[in-house]
Amino acid sequence: MRRLVYYIATTLDGFIAGPDGADPTGPNGFWPIPEDYLRHIAAEYPETLPAPARAALSVTAEGTRFDTVLEGRRSYEIGLEAGITDAYPHLRHLVFSRTLAESPDPAVELVADDPVATVRRLKQEVGKDIWLIGGAELASALYSEIDQLILKVGPLTIGAGIPLFSHTAAFDPRSWELTDHTLLKSGAVFLTYARVTH
């Protein structure tokens, strides 16, 4: 069965974005993007690079991990504000929204249904794993369905912002097993955790 993987960049203090929710890697962002960090993503997770970055880096690799990306409306709108209607044309792209009336891009599927029911259907389909890109509210709604965490931990703290899971998440302690880790010279750490099921 396909897994739902929350693959996300986080600060040391557990934030995925600043308080305004803007792209932390954007022109006015605070997220450091050293060369070894980009190289590692291009080599190990090429399908998670948005199309403009893939073009700039001459990345053409299909990738072996994901064929589907799930995104909340607020995360999706960060790309829209930059003029990008589909940042991941090389993946099946689903955006969860109850307010968007129609998709700004014919390749982007709008989903107004329950995220959990949708993910359970997707897991039954044949294919690669499903990438949950965020944001925090969608991650909270899908908390019970996440099978793997891949955290790109940056060597910085920001004090306040949007956490990995929003305050809407239910209190539900879960155990995770560290299955892989990569430490880069620039200080970023990639941590892979599998959910421990009893």
C-alpha positions in Angstrom: 0.0 0.0 0.0 1.1 3.6 -0.7 2.3 5.6 2.2 1.5 9.2 3.1 4.8 11.0 3.7 5.0 14.4 5.4 8.2 15.7 3.7 8.7 19.2 5.0 11.4 21.7 6.0 11.4 22.8 9.7 13.4 25.0 11.9 15.1 23.6 15.0 12.2 25.0 17.0 9.5 23.2 14.9 8.3 25.9 12.6 7.6 25.5 8.8 7.0 29.2 8.1 7.0 32.5 9.8 3.9 34.1 11.4 2.7 35.5 8.1 2.7 32.1 6.4 4.8 33.4 3.4 7.3 31.2 1.6 10.4 31.0 3.9 12.5 30.3 0.8 11.1 33.2 -1.2 12.8 36.5 -2.1 12.2 37.9 1.4 12.5 34.6 3.1 14.6 33.6 6.1 15.4 30.0 5.1 19.1 29.4 4.2 19.5 27.4 1.0 23.2 26.3 0.9 24.6 24.5 -2.1 24.9 21.1 -0.4 21.2 21.3 0.7 20.0 21.9 -2.9 22.4 19.2 -4.2 21.0 16.7 -1.7 17.4 17.4 -2.6 18.2 17.2 -6.3 19.9 13.9 -5.9 17.6 12.2 -3.4 14.2 13.9 -3.8 14.2 15.5 -7.3 10.5 15.3 -7.7 10.0 17.6 -4.7 11.6 20.5 -6.5 9.1 22.9 -8.0 9.2 23.2 -11.8 11.1 26.5 -11.9 13.8 25.1 -9.6 14.0 21.9 -11.7 14.5 24.0 -14.8 17.1 26.3 -13.2 19.1 23.3 -11.9 18.6 21.2 -15.0 17.0 18.5 -13.0 15.1 16.0 -15.2 15.0 13.0 -13.0 11.6 11.6 -12.4 12.3 10.6 -8.9 11.6 7.3 -7.1 9.6 8.3 -4.1 6.5 10.2 -5.0 4.0 10.5 -7.9 1.4 12.5 -6.1 1.5 15.7 -4.0 -1.1 17.0 -1.6 -1.4 20.7 -0.7 -3.7 22.9 1.3 -5.2 26.0 -0.2 -3.0 28.5 1.7 0.2 26.7 0.6 -1.0 26.5 -3.0 -1.8 30.2 -3.0 1.9 31.0 -2.2 2.7 29.7 -5.7 -0.3 31.5 -7.3 0.9 34.8 -5.9 4.2 34.1 -7.7 2.4 33.4 -10.9 2.8 29.6 -10.7 -0.5 27.7 -11.2 1.1 24.3 -11.0 4.5 24.1 -9.3 4.6 20.3 -9.7 3.4 19.5 -13.3 5.5 16.3 -13.1 3.3 15.0 -10.3 -0.4 14.4 -9.8 -1.3 17.6 -7.8 -4.2 17.7 -5.4 -5.2 20.9 -3.6 -7.6 20.7 -0.7 -10.0 23.7 -0.6 -13.7 24.3 0.2 -13.5 27.9 -1.0 -11.8 27.7 -4.4 -14.6 27.4 -7.0 -12.4 26.2 -9.8 -8.8 25.2 -10.4 -6.5 27.9 -11.8 -4.8 25.1 -13.7 -6.4 22.2 -15.6 -3.7 19.8 -14.2 -4.4 20.7 -10.6 -7.2 18.7 -9.0 -9.3 20.6 -6.4 -10.6 18.4 -3.6 -13.4 19.7 -1.3 -14.0 16.2 0.2 -12.8 15.0 3.6 -9.0 14.8 3.4 -8.8 11.5 5.4 -11.3 9.7 3.1 -9.4 11.0 0.1 -6.1 9.9 1.4 -7.4 6.4 2.3 -8.7 6.1 -1.3 -5.3 7.3 -2.7 -3.4 4.7 -0.6 -5.4 1.9 -2.2 -4.4 3.0 -5.7 -1.3 1.6 -7.4 1.7 4.0 -7.5 4.5 5.6 -5.6 4.1 7.2 -2.2 2.0 10.3 -1.6 3.8 13.5 -0.6 2.1 15.8 1.9 3.7 19.2 1.3 1.6 21.0 3.9 0.5 23.3 5.3 0.0 22.8 9.0 -3.8 22.7 8.8 -3.9 20.0 6.2 -1.1 18.1 8.1 -3.3 18.3 11.2 -6.3 17.0 9.4 -4.2 14.1 8.1 -2.3 13.5 11.3 -3.7 10.0 11.7 -2.9 9.0 8.2 0.8 10.0 8.1 3.0 6.9 7.7 6.4 8.6 7.4 8.0 11.9 8.3 10.9 13.3 6.4 12.1 16.4 8.2 14.5 18.8 6.5 15.8 20.4 9.7 17.5 23.8 9.1 20.1 25.1 11.5 18.1 28.0 12.6 15.4 29.1 15.1 12.7 31.8 14.5 10.9 31.9 17.9 7.4 32.1 16.4 5.6 31.0 13.3 3.5 28.2 11.8 4.3 24.8 13.5 4.5 21.4 11.8 0.9 20.8 12.9 -1.6 23.5 13.5 -3.4 24.0 16.9 -6.4 22.2 15.4 -4.6 18.8 15.7 -6.0 16.5 18.3 -3.8 15.5 21.2 -2.7 12.0 20.0 0.8 10.9 21.0 2.5 8.7 18.5 5.9 7.0 18.4 8.3 7.2 15.4 11.3 5.1 14.5 14.3 6.9 13.0 15.1 4.9 9.8 17.5 7.2 8.0 19.4 10.4 8.6 21.8 12.6 6.6 23.9 15.5 8.1 25.1 18.1 5.7 28.2 20.2 6.2 26.1 23.3 6.1 24.3 22.1 9.2 21.0 20.9 7.8 19.8 17.5 8.8 17.5 15.2 6.9 15.6 12.9 9.3 13.4 10.1 8.2 11.0 8.5 10.7 8.5 5.6 10.2 5.4 5.6 12.3 5.5 2.8 14.9 2.3 0.8 14.8 1.3 -1.6 17.6 
